[in-house]
Amino acid sequence: MARRVLDRRALREQAETAGKSKQASGEASDPKKAEKEKAAKTTRKSRAKPSKSYKLVAMWGVFNQTMVQVQSFSYSQRAEAEKAAKELTESKKVPHFVQLVKQQVEVESEG
């Protein structure tokens, strides 16, 4: 049995009349617009996360020859850091040195 040949012109006219009736009733004829409108209606605003504030703190670090930090001292304790490096050099027979290190520290915000 052979299939009946469809009249493309008649099908186009049916589609156009259906599209005009949708536009008259207020429906979007473009499926992409309809998806965007649905997505816009369903999305929620995300909650604002409290911002963390950081600051850099200068410290003195005692390092060995392979650049591994062995100890750390506050910035005002440079003499103690030099003394510790000298003691480690003498005791372990490996050169140790002092270098400035900047570390990021989280600051508690008020509120």
PyRosetta script that sets phi, psi and omega in degrees:
from pyrosetta import init, pose_from_sequence

init()
pose = pose_from_sequence("MARRVLDRRALREQAETAGKSKQASGEASDPKKAEKEKAAKTTRKSRAKPSKSYKLVAMWGVFNQTMVQVQSFSYSQRAEAEKAAKELTESKKVPHFVQLVKQQVEVESEG")
pose.set_psi(1, 133.3)
pose.set_omega(1, -179.6)
pose.set_phi(2, -89.5)
pose.set_psi(2, 145.9)
pose.set_omega(2, 177.0)
pose.set_phi(3, -79.1)
pose.set_psi(3, 152.5)
pose.set_omega(3, 178.5)
pose.set_phi(4, -76.8)
pose.set_psi(4, 135.0)
pose.set_omega(4, 179.3)
pose.set_phi(5, -76.1)
pose.set_psi(5, 127.9)
pose.set_omega(5, -177.9)
pose.set_phi(6, -85.1)
pose.set_psi(6, 144.8)
pose.set_omega(6, 178.2)
pose.set_phi(7, -87.5)
pose.set_psi(7, 109.5)
pose.set_omega(7, -176.0)
pose.set_phi(8, -65.4)
pose.set_psi(8, -34.9)
pose.set_omega(8, -180.0)
pose.set_phi(9, -64.8)
pose.set_psi(9, -40.4)
pose.set_omega(9, 179.1)
pose.set_phi(10, -67.3)
pose.set_psi(10, -39.7)
pose.set_omega(10, 177.9)
pose.set_phi(11, -64.2)
pose.set_psi(11, -40.4)
pose.set_omega(11, 178.9)
pose.set_phi(12, -63.2)
pose.set_psi(12, -42.6)
pose.set_omega(12, 179.2)
pose.set_phi(13, -62.8)
pose.set_psi(13, -39.4)
pose.set_omega(13, 177.9)
pose.set_phi(14, -63.9)
pose.set_psi(14, -41.5)
pose.set_omega(14, -179.7)
pose.set_phi(15, -66.5)
pose.set_psi(15, -41.0)
pose.set_omega(15, 179.6)
pose.set_phi(16, -65.7)
pose.set_psi(16, -41.2)
pose.set_omega(16, 179.0)
pose.set_phi(17, -67.4)
pose.set_psi(17, -35.6)
pose.set_omega(17, 177.5)
pose.set_phi(18, -67.0)
pose.set_psi(18, -39.3)
pose.set_omega(18, 178.7)
pose.set_phi(19, -66.2)
pose.set_psi(19, -39.0)
pose.set_omega(19, 178.7)
pose.set_phi(20, -67.0)
pose.set_psi(20, -37.9)
pose.set_omega(20, -179.8)
pose.set_phi(21, -69.1)
pose.set_psi(21, -33.0)
pose.set_omega(21, 177.1)
pose.set_phi(22, -67.7)
pose.set_psi(22, -40.7)
pose.set_omega(22, 179.8)
pose.set_phi(23, -66.4)
pose.set_psi(23, -37.0)
pose.set_omega(23, 179.5)
pose.set_phi(24, -69.0)
pose.set_psi(24, -33.6)
pose.set_omega(24, -179.5)
pose.set_phi(25, -83.4)
pose.set_psi(25, -7.8)
pose.set_omega(25, 175.4)
pose.set_phi(26, 102.5)
pose.set_psi(26, 0.7)
pose.set_omega(26, 178.6)
pose.set_phi(27, -79.6)
pose.set_psi(27, 150.0)
pose.set_omega(27, 178.3)
pose.set_phi(28, -80.8)
pose.set_psi(28, 131.4)
pose.set_omega(28, 179.6)
pose.set_phi(29, -82.9)
pose.set_psi(29, -21.9)
pose.set_omega(29, 179.9)
pose.set_phi(30, -88.7)
pose.set_psi(30, 118.8)
pose.set_omega(30, -177.4)
pose.set_phi(31, -66.7)
pose.set_psi(31, -28.5)
pose.set_omega(31, 178.7)
pose.set_phi(32, -66.6)
pose.set_psi(32, -38.9)
pose.set_omega(32, 178.5)
pose.set_phi(33, -65.6)
pose.set_psi(33, -39.4)
pose.set_omega(33, 179.9)
pose.set_phi(34, -64.0)
pose.set_psi(34, -40.0)
pose.set_omega(34, 178.7)
pose.set_phi(35, -65.7)
pose.set_psi(35, -41.2)
pose.set_omega(35, 179.4)
pose.set_phi(36, -64.3)
pose.set_psi(36, -40.6)
pose.set_omega(36, 179.5)
pose.set_phi(37, -65.1)
pose.set_psi(37, -40.4)
pose.set_omega(37, 177.6)
pose.set_phi(38, -64.8)
pose.set_psi(38, -42.9)
pose.set_omega(38, -179.5)
pose.set_phi(39, -64.9)
pose.set_psi(39, -38.0)
pose.set_omega(39, -179.9)
pose.set_phi(40, -67.2)
pose.set_psi(40, -34.0)
pose.set_omega(40, -179.1)
pose.set_phi(41, -74.5)
pose.set_psi(41, -32.9)
pose.set_omega(41, -173.9)
pose.set_phi(42, -89.7)
pose.set_psi(42, -16.7)
pose.set_omega(42, -177.4)
pose.set_phi(43, -77.2)
pose.set_psi(43, 145.5)
pose.set_omega(43, 177.8)
pose.set_phi(44, -112.2)
pose.set_psi(44, 157.0)
pose.set_omega(44, 175.2)
pose.set_phi(45, -78.3)
pose.set_psi(45, 137.6)
pose.set_omega(45, 179.7)
pose.set_phi(46, -78.3)
pose.set_psi(46, 152.4)
pose.set_omega(46, -179.6)
pose.set_phi(47, -76.7)
pose.set_psi(47, 143.2)
pose.set_omega(47, -179.9)
pose.set_phi(48, -74.7)
pose.set_psi(48, 128.1)
pose.set_omega(48, 178.8)
pose.set_phi(49, -85.7)
pose.set_psi(49, 141.9)
pose.set_omega(49, 177.9)
pose.set_phi(50, -66.2)
pose.set_psi(50, 131.7)
pose.set_omega(50, -176.4)
pose.set_phi(51, -79.0)
pose.set_psi(51, 139.3)
pose.set_omega(51, 177.1)
pose.set_phi(52, -97.7)
pose.set_psi(52, 137.4)
pose.set_omega(52, 178.3)
pose.set_phi(53, -110.5)
pose.set_psi(53, 142.2)
pose.set_omega(53, -177.8)
pose.set_phi(54, -124.2)
pose.set_psi(54, 155.6)
pose.set_omega(54, 172.2)
pose.set_phi(55, -140.9)
pose.set_psi(55, 155.4)
pose.set_omega(55, 178.4)
pose.set_phi(56, -90.4)
pose.set_psi(56, 135.3)
pose.set_omega(56, 179.2)
pose.set_phi(57, -120.0)
pose.set_psi(57, 129.8)
pose.set_omega(57, 178.9)
pose.set_phi(58, -86.5)
pose.set_psi(58, 132.3)
pose.set_omega(58, 178.8)
pose.set_phi(59, -138.4)
pose.set_psi(59, 161.7)
pose.set_omega(59, 174.8)
pose.set_phi(60, -99.7)
pose.set_psi(60, 129.7)
pose.set_omega(60, 178.6)
pose.set_phi(61, -114.1)
pose.set_psi(61, 139.1)
pose.set_omega(61, 174.8)
pose.set_phi(62, -98.2)
pose.set_psi(62, 122.3)
pose.set_omega(62, -175.4)
pose.set_phi(63, -117.9)
pose.set_psi(63, 152.2)
pose.set_omega(63, 172.3)
pose.set_phi(64, -95.8)
pose.set_psi(64, -173.3)
pose.set_omega(64, -173.6)
pose.set_phi(65, -72.3)
pose.set_psi(65, -14.3)
pose.set_omega(65, 176.5)
pose.set_phi(66, -96.2)
pose.set_psi(66, 16.4)
pose.set_omega(66, 177.0)
pose.set_phi(67, 62.8)
pose.set_psi(67, 32.6)
pose.set_omega(67, 174.4)
pose.set_phi(68, -97.9)
pose.set_psi(68, 126.6)
pose.set_omega(68, -179.2)
pose.set_phi(69, -74.9)
pose.set_psi(69, 121.5)
pose.set_omega(69, -177.0)
pose.set_phi(70, -92.5)
pose.set_psi(70, -44.5)
pose.set_omega(70, -179.6)
pose.set_phi(71, -140.4)
pose.set_psi(71, 163.5)
pose.set_omega(71, 174.4)
pose.set_phi(72, -137.8)
pose.set_psi(72, 145.7)
pose.set_omega(72, -179.2)
pose.set_phi(73, -131.9)
pose.set_psi(73, 154.2)
pose.set_omega(73, 177.4)
pose.set_phi(74, -68.1)
pose.set_psi(74, 166.0)
pose.set_omega(74, -173.6)
pose.set_phi(75, -63.4)
pose.set_psi(75, -30.5)
pose.set_omega(75, -178.0)
pose.set_phi(76, -79.6)
pose.set_psi(76, -6.3)
pose.set_omega(76, -177.0)
pose.set_phi(77, -107.7)
pose.set_psi(77, 45.1)
pose.set_omega(77, -178.1)
pose.set_phi(78, -66.2)
pose.set_psi(78, -37.7)
pose.set_omega(78, -179.1)
pose.set_phi(79, -62.3)
pose.set_psi(79, -41.1)
pose.set_omega(79, 178.3)
pose.set_phi(80, -65.9)
pose.set_psi(80, -37.8)
pose.set_omega(80, 178.7)
pose.set_phi(81, -64.9)
pose.set_psi(81, -43.7)
pose.set_omega(81, 178.0)
pose.set_phi(82, -62.4)
pose.set_psi(82, -41.1)
pose.set_omega(82, -179.5)
pose.set_phi(83, -64.2)
pose.set_psi(83, -44.1)
pose.set_omega(83, 179.3)
pose.set_phi(84, -63.9)
pose.set_psi(84, -39.5)
pose.set_omega(84, 179.1)
pose.set_phi(85, -64.5)
pose.set_psi(85, -41.4)
pose.set_omega(85, 179.9)
pose.set_phi(86, -64.9)
pose.set_psi(86, -42.8)
pose.set_omega(86, 179.3)
pose.set_phi(87, -64.9)
pose.set_psi(87, -41.2)
pose.set_omega(87, 178.8)
pose.set_phi(88, -66.5)
pose.set_psi(88, -37.6)
pose.set_omega(88, 178.3)
pose.set_phi(89, -63.0)
pose.set_psi(89, -43.2)
pose.set_omega(89, -178.3)
pose.set_phi(90, -72.0)
pose.set_psi(90, -39.6)
pose.set_omega(90, -175.2)
pose.set_phi(91, -78.1)
pose.set_psi(91, -37.3)
pose.set_omega(91, -174.8)
pose.set_phi(92, -100.0)
pose.set_psi(92, -4.0)
pose.set_omega(92, 179.9)
pose.set_phi(93, 58.8)
pose.set_psi(93, 26.2)
pose.set_omega(93, 178.0)
pose.set_phi(94, -127.4)
pose.set_psi(94, 132.4)
pose.set_omega(94, -178.4)
pose.set_phi(95, -65.0)
pose.set_psi(95, 132.6)
pose.set_omega(95, 174.3)
pose.set_phi(96, -121.8)
pose.set_psi(96, 148.8)
pose.set_omega(96, -179.4)
pose.set_phi(97, -142.7)
pose.set_psi(97, 166.2)
pose.set_omega(97, -178.4)
pose.set_phi(98, -107.6)
pose.set_psi(98, 136.3)
pose.set_omega(98, 179.6)
pose.set_phi(99, -142.6)
pose.set_psi(99, 148.2)
pose.set_omega(99, 178.3)
pose.set_phi(100, -74.1)
pose.set_psi(100, 132.8)
pose.set_omega(100, -179.7)
pose.set_phi(101, -125.4)
pose.set_psi(101, 135.2)
pose.set_omega(101, 176.1)
pose.set_phi(102, -107.6)
pose.set_psi(102, 121.4)
pose.set_omega(102, -179.9)
pose.set_phi(103, -114.7)
pose.set_psi(103, 144.2)
pose.set_omega(103, 179.8)
pose.set_phi(104, -90.5)
pose.set_psi(104, 125.2)
pose.set_omega(104, -177.6)
pose.set_phi(105, -121.8)
pose.set_psi(105, 135.3)
pose.set_omega(105, 179.5)
pose.set_phi(106, -77.6)
pose.set_psi(106, 134.3)
pose.set_omega(106, -179.5)
pose.set_phi(107, -104.5)
pose.set_psi(107, 133.1)
pose.set_omega(107, 178.1)
pose.set_phi(108, -75.0)
pose.set_psi(108, 126.1)
pose.set_omega(108, 179.7)
pose.set_phi(109, -90.3)
pose.set_psi(109, 148.5)
pose.set_omega(109, -179.8)
pose.set_phi(110, -78.1)
pose.set_psi(110, 144.3)
pose.set_omega(110, 175.7)
pose.set_phi(111, 121.3)
pose.dump_pdb("model.pdb")
